[in-house]
Amino acid sequence: MPHVASEKVKLLNRIKRIKGQVEAIERAVEADGECARVLQQATACRGALDGFIGEVIEDHIREHMIDPSAPRDDPRVQAAEELVAIVHSYLT
């Protein structure tokens, strides 16, 4: 998981927000909330979770697939950066 403390804090804060969103969905269902509102909350939660997944994948690529001493114009570094961009475009 995160190799830098600031990344860990950022990810934990995202998870806490997602938890709050899931709890709001639960409350809405328990209160027989309007279907459209429940679906809107669920969609927002899914988006937040997709963002979390994107961050974890990006961190993994940057920490485990890119040699930090490699120059930015290294083809492997460029390929990894392209992969990060693809993951973000797919998940967000």
C-alpha positions as CSV (number, residue, x, y, z in Angstrom):
1,M,0.0,0.0,0.0
2,P,1.1,3.6,0.2
3,H,4.8,4.1,0.6
4,V,4.5,7.7,1.7
5,A,2.7,8.8,4.8
6,S,1.0,11.7,3.0
7,E,-0.4,9.2,0.5
8,K,-1.7,7.0,3.2
9,V,-3.5,9.9,4.9
10,K,-5.0,11.0,1.5
11,L,-6.3,7.4,0.8
12,L,-7.7,7.0,4.3
13,N,-9.5,10.4,4.0
14,R,-11.0,9.1,0.7
15,I,-12.2,5.9,2.4
16,K,-13.8,7.8,5.2
17,R,-15.7,9.9,2.7
18,I,-16.8,6.8,0.8
19,K,-17.9,5.2,4.1
20,G,-20.0,8.3,4.8
21,Q,-21.6,8.1,1.4
22,V,-22.4,4.4,1.9
23,E,-24.0,5.2,5.3
24,A,-26.1,7.9,3.7
25,I,-27.3,5.3,1.1
26,E,-28.2,3.0,4.0
27,R,-30.1,5.7,5.8
28,A,-32.0,6.6,2.6
29,V,-33.0,3.0,2.0
30,E,-34.0,2.5,5.6
31,A,-36.2,5.7,5.3
32,D,-37.7,4.5,2.1
33,G,-36.0,7.3,0.3
34,E,-36.9,8.3,-3.3
35,C,-35.4,5.9,-5.8
36,A,-33.8,8.7,-7.9
37,R,-32.1,10.1,-4.8
38,V,-30.8,6.7,-3.7
39,L,-29.5,6.0,-7.2
40,Q,-27.8,9.4,-7.3
41,Q,-26.1,8.7,-4.0
42,A,-25.0,5.3,-5.1
43,T,-23.6,6.7,-8.3
44,A,-21.7,9.3,-6.4
45,C,-20.3,6.6,-4.1
46,R,-19.3,4.5,-7.1
47,G,-17.5,7.5,-8.6
48,A,-15.7,8.0,-5.3
49,L,-14.7,4.4,-5.1
50,D,-13.5,4.4,-8.8
51,G,-11.3,7.5,-7.8
52,F,-9.9,5.6,-4.9
53,I,-9.1,2.6,-7.1
54,G,-7.4,4.9,-9.6
55,E,-5.2,6.4,-7.0
56,V,-4.1,3.0,-5.6
57,I,-3.3,1.8,-9.2
58,E,-1.4,5.0,-9.9
59,D,0.6,4.7,-6.7
60,H,1.4,1.1,-7.5
61,I,2.6,1.9,-11.0
62,R,4.7,4.8,-9.8
63,E,6.2,2.9,-6.9
64,H,6.7,-0.5,-8.4
65,M,7.0,-0.1,-12.2
66,I,8.9,3.1,-12.7
67,D,12.6,3.3,-11.8
68,P,12.9,6.6,-9.9
69,S,16.4,7.1,-11.4
70,A,15.2,6.6,-15.0
71,P,15.0,9.7,-17.1
72,R,11.6,11.1,-18.0
73,D,12.2,10.3,-21.7
74,D,12.8,6.6,-21.0
75,P,10.3,4.6,-23.0
76,R,9.3,2.6,-20.0
77,V,8.6,5.7,-17.9
78,Q,6.5,7.1,-20.8
79,A,4.6,3.8,-21.1
80,A,3.9,3.8,-17.4
81,E,2.7,7.4,-17.5
82,E,0.4,6.5,-20.5
83,L,-1.0,3.6,-18.4
84,V,-1.7,6.0,-15.5
85,A,-3.6,8.3,-17.9
86,I,-5.6,5.4,-19.3
87,V,-6.5,4.1,-15.9
88,H,-7.7,7.6,-14.9
89,S,-9.7,8.1,-18.0
90,Y,-11.3,4.7,-17.6
91,L,-12.2,5.1,-13.9
92,T,-13.1,8.8,-13.9
